[in-house]
Amino acid sequence: MAEYTITERVDITDVVCPVTFVKAKVALEELEDGDILSVHMNDGEPIQNVPRSIKEEGHQILKLLDNHDGTYDLIVRKVGD
């Protein structure tokens, strides 16, 4: 059972790095402190770069879910600006 409720979802499977992080960052900027964002992304560069960049921005990575189809869902809690 999830200990969080997803506030917003963003699908970045149709874009390539570095735009993947930019789209995730913009989605986070639109949320309130404490809100939860689910970022749907492809394996490869996005899965290597997006979580690291989001963490460097100061947000909290809650979970990384492998969808077993070449995509992942990164669950992120927004931490105040």
C-alpha positions in Angstrom: 0.0 0.0 0.0 1.4 3.4 -1.0 2.2 5.9 1.8 1.6 8.8 -0.6 -1.0 10.1 -3.0 0.1 11.3 -6.4 -0.8 14.9 -7.0 0.3 15.2 -10.7 1.7 13.0 -13.4 4.0 13.9 -16.3 5.0 11.6 -19.2 8.4 12.3 -20.6 8.7 9.2 -22.8 8.4 11.2 -26.0 11.3 13.5 -25.3 15.1 13.1 -25.1 17.7 14.4 -22.6 18.2 17.1 -21.5 14.6 18.0 -22.2 13.4 15.1 -20.0 14.7 16.8 -16.9 13.4 20.2 -18.0 9.8 18.8 -18.4 10.0 17.1 -15.0 11.4 20.3 -13.4 8.6 22.5 -14.9 6.0 20.0 -13.6 7.5 20.2 -10.1 7.6 24.0 -10.2 3.8 24.0 -10.7 3.2 22.0 -7.5 2.9 23.0 -3.9 5.5 22.0 -1.3 4.8 18.4 -0.3 2.9 17.5 -3.4 3.8 14.2 -5.1 4.8 14.0 -8.8 4.9 10.8 -10.9 7.4 11.0 -13.8 6.8 8.4 -16.5 10.1 7.9 -18.4 12.1 5.5 -20.6 15.0 3.4 -19.6 18.5 4.6 -20.6 19.6 8.3 -20.3 16.4 9.5 -18.6 16.6 6.9 -15.8 20.2 7.8 -15.2 19.9 11.5 -15.3 16.4 12.6 -14.2 16.5 11.1 -10.7 20.0 12.5 -10.0 19.0 16.0 -11.3 15.8 16.1 -9.3 17.7 15.0 -6.1 20.3 17.7 -6.8 17.4 20.3 -7.0 16.6 19.3 -3.4 13.5 17.2 -4.0 12.8 13.8 -2.3 12.8 10.6 -4.4 10.2 8.4 -2.9 10.3 5.4 -5.2 11.4 4.2 -8.6 9.0 1.7 -10.2 10.0 -0.6 -13.0 7.0 -1.1 -15.3 8.8 -4.1 -17.0 8.1 -2.6 -20.4 11.2 -0.4 -20.8 9.6 2.4 -18.8 9.8 3.6 -15.2 7.7 5.7 -12.9 9.7 8.0 -10.6 7.8 9.2 -7.6 9.0 12.5 -6.2 7.9 14.7 -3.3 8.4 18.4 -3.9 10.5 20.1 -1.3 10.0 23.8 -0.8 11.9 26.4 -2.8 
